[in-house]
Amino acid sequence: MPFLTHGAHRVRYELDGPKDAPAYVLVNGLTQYSELWGAYRDALVSKGFRVATFDLLGQGASDKPELFISQDDQVEALHLLIGELGGGPVFLGGISFGGLITLRYAIEHGDKIAGLVPMSAFAELSPQLMLLGNALRTGLILGGTSYLQDLLLPMNLSDSWLKPLLGNLDAVKRQGWLINDVYALQNLMESFLDFRPLTPLLPRITAPTMILNGEFDFLTPRSLHETLRLGIPDSSLVIIPNAYHAFTLEKAALTADLLARFAEDVLAKRWQGNKAVWIAPDEAGGNMIPFPAGYDHLRAIPVQKATS
């Protein structure tokens, strides 16, 4: 199990795939850990990519500082990992909190990456997201990791994914209890206490960017992804049908396929962001379709845009 060193702390990481291949670096959400990218490692390595995953400081097998963990530390840990990959093209993807870290990295170190995929991400703490985050942090403090999972599971995943697990939910949650420490999670959440909006800085992101948003994402809805689409010059927004906040868990085969196709398009110079809006297929390998002209992609129902 290899580790990187950031200051006094160790950061656990994994590398798979051929050394000379284009690389994908995947960044965890707040309560996740590296093993949850297993299906992505398999799928992307089979398509000729090298794949790097790691546990953020405060997660998994990485060190868990007892006091405040800043987002700057996470960006620096990511920078150290990307430095391990050599000089080949690097594509960077992250989910939720990991998406925020990838946005910050692309703003600060955009010359190091060939493409960016923020998923269920945000550049602003909207009033809803801020209040939800405060409520989740309070839930963690008062009820522990198990209660935080009880809050997050129905927010993040669909009925169809959750229903088969209801009879065995404690076993499903146990891995999270064992891997992620309650105080470390609290420290990670408190890294938002000094959060500053990234929106004014988004035009600095020059890498091709594919923004992925679940159709029914409750925590980071379409409006937050619209900020990314409008702010990042070479971007497009892809809506994942019938998906929620944690679609990377629920729709791994489809999402891994979209990641691979995005990188292949960029490397072949076929990518044209154009701030377009697309609807992803239901299954891996299907065709993306443009969002229907004349309809407002920020609405949950097909409402025609007002003509000016």
N, C-alpha and C positions, 0 to 999 in steps of 0.2 A: 504494500500500500504506500505509494509515494506521497511526499509532502513538500509543499513550498514553505518558505519562511518569510513572514511579514512582521517586522519588528520582533517582538518577543513571542509571536504566535505562529503556530503551524497550520497550514491549510491543506487538507487532504484533497487529492485530485486523481482522476483516471484518464488515461489515454488509450485509445484503441484505433486500429487501422494503420495502413502503410504510412511511413514517415513523409514520403514525398507527395502525398495526396492533398487536395484542398481540404481544409479543416472546418469543422463546425464546433463551436464552443457553446454549450447550453447552460443557462443560469437558472437556478432553482427559484421557486416561489418561497414566500416567507416561512412556511411550516414544512417545507419539503426537504429532500436529501437526494444525493447523487443517484442512488439505485433506481429512483423512479424514472430515470431516462433510459433504462435498460432496453426497452423496445426500440428506442430511437438509435441507440448505439448499433444494435443489430441491423436495423433497416438502412441506416446511412452508411455503415461500413460495407454492407453488401452492394451498395451503389457506388463504391469507390472513394468514399470520404474517410478522413480521419476524424475522430470524435473525441472531444475533451469535455469532461464534466467535473464538478468540484462541489464540496460542501462550503457554503458561505461561513465566515466566522460566526460562531454561535449555532451552527448546525452540525448534525451528523458526527463524523469523526474529526472534523476540524476543531481547533481550540475554541473554548467557550469563555471569553473574558467575563469576569465577574461584574465589571462596570460597563459603562456606555460603549456600544459598538457603533461607530459612525458609518454612514454610507461611503465616505471617502475611503475608509479601510477596505470596504468591499470592492470598490472600483480599483484600488491598488492591488488587491489580491487577484482580481481578474486580469489586470495588466501583467502581473508576474506570470500567470498561466499562459497568456497569449505569447509572452516572451519565450516560453518553452517550445513553441511550435515551429520555430525556424522562419524562413522567408516566404513560404507559400501563401496562397490566398486564404484568408480566414473569414468565415461567416459567423456571425454572432446572433444568437437567439436567446430570449429570456421570457419567462412567464411571470406576470403580476409584479411582485417586488423585484424579481429578477429582470423583468422588462424595464423597470425603472433604472436598475443598475446598468443595463445595456445602453439605454438612452444616454445616461451620463457618460458612459465610456465613449460612445460615438461622438459626443460633443467635445470631449477632452482629448481623445486619441483616434480621431476618425481616419487618419492616414494608415492605421494598423489593420483596418478591416476592409474586406471586399464587398460585404453586404450585411444588412441588419434586419432582424425579424423580432420586433417587440410584439408580445402576445398578451392579451388581457392587461394592457399597460396603461400608463397615465403620465402626464407631465404636470398636472395640477391636482391638488387636493380639493375637489369640489366639496361644498357643504355636506352633501350626503356621504361621500367617501370619508371625510374627516370624522363625522359623527359615528359612522359605522366602525371606523378604526378605533376610536375611543371606546366604543362599547365592547369591541372584541378584546381590547387590552384589559378593560375592567373585568370581563368574563374570565380571562386567563388568570388575573391576579386573585380573583375570588374563588374560582372553580377549578383552576389548574388546566393542564393540557387536555384532559379528557373533555372538559366542558367546552374548551375552545374548539375541539374537533366536532362536538355536538352542534355548535353554532355554524361552523364552516361547511360541514358536509352538505346540508340542504341548500346553502347559498351557492355552492360551487358545482353541484352535480345534478344530473337529471333524475327523475323518478325511475326511468327504465334502468339506469345504472345502479341506483340505490336499492331498488326493490329486492333483487336477489340476495343482497347483503344484510337485510334487516334482521334475519335470524342469527347472524354470526357477527354482529357489528363490533362487539368488544374485541374479537380476534383481529378484525380489520384495523381497528384503532390502536391495538397494542404495539405494533411496530413503531408508530409515531411516539408513543409514550416512552419506548425504550431508547429511541435515537435522539429525540429532541427534548432538551432540558427546559423546564418551565421558566427558570430565571434567564436563560439565554434567549428564549423566545421573547420574554418581556423586554430584554435589552434590544433585540432586533426591532421590536415595535416602537421603542422609544427613540430609535434613530430618525423617526418622523418629527420629533419635537422641534427640530430646527429646519424643517423642510422648506425649501424655497422653490417656487414654480420654475420649471424648465422651459416654459412656452417661449419666452423671448430668445432663448438660446437654440431652439430647434432648427432655425435656418442654417446653423453651423454644421448640421449633419449632411455631409455630401455623399455618403455611401448610398447605393440603391437600397431602398427600404420597403419591405413587405410587412404591413401592419395586419395582424390577425385578431379578430374580435368574434367571440361567440354570439350567435343571434340573440340569445336570452341571457346574456351576461348581466347579473344583478349588481355585482360589486363595482365593476368598471364598465358602465354602459357605453353605447355608441358615441355619445357626445364627447366623452373623454378621448376616444380614438379619432374623432373628427378633428380635435385639436392637433393631434399628431399628423394626420393627413394634410391638413392645411399648412402646417408649419414646416414639415420636412420636404425639401424641394423635389427629390427624385423618389417619391413614394407612391404606393397605392394601398388601398384598404381592401382586405378580403374578409368577407363575412362568412363564418362557419355555420352552416345550417343546423338547427336543432341542437345547438351547443351552448354550454354555460361557461362560467368563469374558468373552471379547471378543465377545459376541453383537451389539454395536452395529456391528461390521464384517460379521459373517456374516449377520445378519438385519436389514439396514438398513430395508427396506421395511416390515416388520412393526413394528419399533421406532418408526420415524417416525410410523406410523399410530397406535400407542398413545399417543405423546406428543401428537399433535394431538387425539385423542379425550379425553384427560385434560384438556387445557386447555379444550376446548369444554364439557365437563361442568362444570368449575369456573366458567367464565364464565356458563353458563346456570343456575348454582346447582343442578345435578343431582348434584354430587359428594357422596357419602357414604362417608367412609373406613371408619369403624366397625372399624378394625383387622382387616378381613376378609382372607381369602386366596383368590386367584383363579388360574385357569389361563388363560394367554393362548391365542388361536387359533394354528394353525400358519401361517396366512397373513394378510396385511393385509386388513382388512375383515371378518374372521370374528368370531364372538361369543366373549366371555370366559365361562367357566363357573366357578361356585363350586367350591372344592376340596371333594371329597366329604365329607359329614358322617360323623363316626365314624372317620376315618382321620387319621393323624399326618402333617402336611405336612413335618415335619423328617426323615422317613425317605425313603430312595430307593425303597423297596418299600411297597406298600399294607398297612401294619400298623395294625390297629384300636387306638384309644386304650384304655388301661385305664380302666375305670369306677371312680369313687371311691365 
